Amino acid sequence: MIATPALFTRRRLMAGLAVVALLVVVLSGRAWLTGAAADDAATVAVVRGTYADIVEVRGQVQPVRSTYVTAPFDAGELQILKIARNGDVVQAGDVVAEFDAVNLRRTIQEKQGELRSSRAELEQTTAQSRITIEERKAAVARAEFDVTRAELALGEIGLVSEIEAERNRLALADARQRLAEAKAALASAEANVQSDHDTRQRAIDKVQAELDRATRQASALQVSAPTAGTVSILPNYRSATPMGGNPQEFRQGDRAFPGAMILELPDLSSVYLTARIDEADRGRLQEQQSASIRLDAIADREYHATVSQISLLARTDFTSGWPPPKQFDLTLMIEDSDDRLRPGMSAAARITVGELADVLLVPATAIAYDDGRTVVYRQMRRSFEPVPVEVIRRGRDQAAIAGPINPGDRIARSRPGTPAGESEP
């Protein structure tokens, strides 16, 4: 059989139509599979369960008890030579900071030299005073001898002339006067010596006290940990810039004023979260309410806490625009802390303020409004059907509803035609 040109053309046409039909089938199947996957991703099943009303806050971790390490109080302004690193685990008695002792060493050397000089002067003055006292005592002895000799001469009154006897009486009176003067001079010299000795001794005691204080200050330049703990370096507020930059932590080379708190040793066995809440949330919170905490720096676990304290008075926050909002201080005690927690870590807390049992739960983004009605969009075979519902309670992520819808029904995560993750106001 001979193939004619018409037959050849007909075969080519049939082959082309077969290829086109095959491509249509393949593309239709792919579109169907892609649409099914998209529908599964864009819908969620309605479930029946317990709705938890949540209040979210942010705060910082703080220890219940902390021991602060300070710079020496009476050593003047000092420069930090060495300081422990953040996170170091230390035991009681370990050196955590050392300060520059150059000025104190110079002071100690000066006071030691001054003390030696003062003691040498005291010894020299004491020796000179001893000589002066001995001279005064010798003068008193000579005066006593003159008085005795004059008294003996006066005993010869009956054997000498009246003129000679009168001369002897005058000599006795003169000797007694010189004796009184010598005794007065001795007493005055002893008083002067004692006064000078006391003055010099007080000066020595003063220098000794200054030397002892400088020695104590030098020994205090090595600061030891009073208790065991984990080192947390405190900010050096002198390093803050005039433009309001955050202060840096104390580090080697910084200067610290007397008594400055340079680091703390927190007791991480018990920690709490401090936060602030708005006036609108204050009435919903009560003590002993449970909460879950997520720390920004520890993403692999969730901590549990309870509300331990809510301030009675509000504080005005002037940094949040106008009019300034009023906020209350909130404290949450963390129940399952571990050694990874550090003071100052930022965290987000979700506080359960109420629960509704046996309600229908849907994503908050699934709630929409259609012709003045609150609806969710239930998935049908080829489209979505708006179903009127009543919103019992709505949170940021989840809502509790009631209406003609059953658990297991699949609804749109958001209104069809609305970008994913958005919901109507």
Secondary structure by P-SEA (a helix, b strand, c coil): ccccaaaaaaaaaaaaaaaaaaaaaaaaaaaaaaaaaaaaaabbbbbbbbbbbbbbbbbbbbbcbbbbbbccccccbbbbccccccccccccccccccccaaaaaaaaaaaaaaaaaaaaaaaaaaaaaaaaaaaaaaaaaaaaaaaaaaaaaacccccccaaaaaaaaaaaaaaaaaaaaaaaaaaaaaaaaaaaaaaaaaaaaaaaaaaaaaaaaaaacccccccbbbbbbbbccccccccccccccccccccccccccccccccccbbbbbbcccccccccccccccbbbbbcccccbbbbbcccccccbbbbbccccccbbbbbbbbbbbccccccccccccbbbbbbcccccbbbbbcccccccccccbbbbbbcccbbbbbbbbbccccccbbbbcccccccbbbbccccccccccccc
